[in-house]
């Protein structure tokens, strides 16, 4: 998974002119607290969990925000996904050295060596 696979969700909401402040149960929805997201094609809702151990998904409906005449709203097929990161993410030399020591001691399968080497 590369850095380009991460999408800037805030930019996407802004471009779609969405107003998402509450879920369908009326509870406060905070993008910063989400751990898991689930989307289904052609659905007008999406599901999320704020904790990995939650058993049930919370549901949020897509609501268009009331907009000023200066706001531009794009049709879904015209929306451009913006990457969350402009450049490849790296890890510190210390972390890389620790990962390599785990590879050398066979705690991490050698299969992953090329992935860890790509993190430089």
N, C-alpha and C positions, 0 to 999 in steps of 0.2 A: 504494500500500500504506500503510495507516494504522497508527498505533501500536496500535490494538486488534487488529490481525492477528497480533501477536506473543503467543504463549502462554507462560505461566510453566510450563516443563517440570518444574521441581522440585516445584511445588505439585501438578501432575498426577500425578507419581510417588507423592507422599505420599498423595493421595486414593485412588489405585488400590492402595495398599499393595504397591508393587513393590519387589523387592530386585534391583537391577541392579548387580552389581559386576564381572561377568566376561562376556565374549562367549562364543559357542558353542565357540570354540577354546580357551577357558580363559585368554585374555589379559585383563589388567585393563581395565575399561571406565570411562572418566572422562567424565562429561557435559560438563565444562568444556573438553575438547579437541576436541569434535565440530565439524566444519565443514559436513558435509552429512548430512541424515537422509532416509530413504526408508521410507514406510509403505505397506502394501497392505491393503486392506479384508479383514476376516475372517481375518487372519493372526495367528499367535501369536508372530511374530518381527518385528523391524524391522532395517533395515540402516543403517550409518553409515560415514562416512569421516572420518579425522582430518586429512587433507591433500587439497587439491583435485587433486593430481597422482596420487593413488593410483588404480590401475587396478581393483582388486577391492574390493567392499563387504565390510565385516565384519558379522557377524550377531549379534543379541542376542535371546534368548528372554525373554518376559515370565514372571517367576517371582514368585508371591505370597510376600510376606515372612511369616515366622512372626509372628503378632500376639498381643498381649495382649488380654484380654477388653474392655479399654477402647477399643481401636482400632475405628474404624468403616470398613468396606470397602463401597464403593458398586458396584453393578452398572454395567457400561460405559455402558448407556443412561441412567443417572442421574448421570453425572459432569458437573460444571460446569467448563468451561474458564475459567481465570482469566487475564485479560490480564497480560502481563509488565510493562506500564507503566500507571500510574494517570492520566497526562496525556500530552498530545501532546509528542513530542520536538522540541526546537528546535536550531538551530545558532547559533554566535556571529555577531555583526555582521560581523566580519572575513571569515569564510567566506562569508557571504551576499554581501558586497560583491565578493569575488573571483569567486564564481559569476556574479553579474550582469555583471562585466567580461568574463567568458568568453562570456556571452550576447551582450553588445554587440559583441564582436569576431567573432561568428559561429563561435567554436570549439565552442560548444554550440548545437544547433539551437534556434531560437526556440520551437518546439513545447513545450519543457520549461519555459518561463518561468513558467507558472501553477503547476507543481509546486514550483519553487524559491521562488516567492513564498509558497507555503503553509507553508514551513519557518520563517517568522518567529515 
